[in-house]
């Protein structure tokens, strides 16, 4: 490695070939302790090398390096590169999306989890996680980004699977109840909060929300009925 570094330093830049970068990259990946130059050579080799197999080696080396440094952001970036070259692993793709979410990088989490849901449309946890990401992106309920994912998740786990996803279902109904209330759709808000009661029967806040919404909807129904009778009398 030291000899190759010296060679790269004294060699005319116009005479350096992709093979030089390949060799530097291959040597640097095998170093236990990498300096900044070694990391740069591995990245340069990744860019210059067209072999997916070699690119996988470079990416894996950088993942290990950044994990050791505790640099989760760059570790995740190189995991993305690794997946592109090695191929998609179901569990690793999901974990990567969750990892971006934990770093509050919701745009990248959204991109990764959308790819996951596209490849594995019947995996409820992926849909639920994607809903959570979009809830954070749309944190003021303006665009309703999370709504179709939460509703899709509920549909996916209804029936026999419901028992395995109780906490996730509760969070889904809670979000939808709050979303529809914020959007003044009190009927749908009531329906979702009422479903939430199945999972949180002793939650005083939820019980009050259901009671208040039911009272309001009853009053609206009475008002509309009286209005209709008044028109008929006329």
Protein Blocks (a to p, Z undefined) as FASTA:
>chain_A
ZZmmmmmmmpcfklpcfklmmmmmmmmmmpmbdcfklmmmmmmmmmmpmcfklmmmmmmm
mmmmmmmnopaklmmmmmmmmmmmnopcfklmmmmmmmmmmnopaklmmmmmmmmmmmmm
mlmklmmmmmmmmmmmmmnomnommmmmmmmmmmmmgcjlmmmmmmmmmmmmmmmmmmmm
mnopaklmmmmmmmmmmmmmmlmklmmmmmmmmmmmmmmmmmmmmmmmmmmmZZ
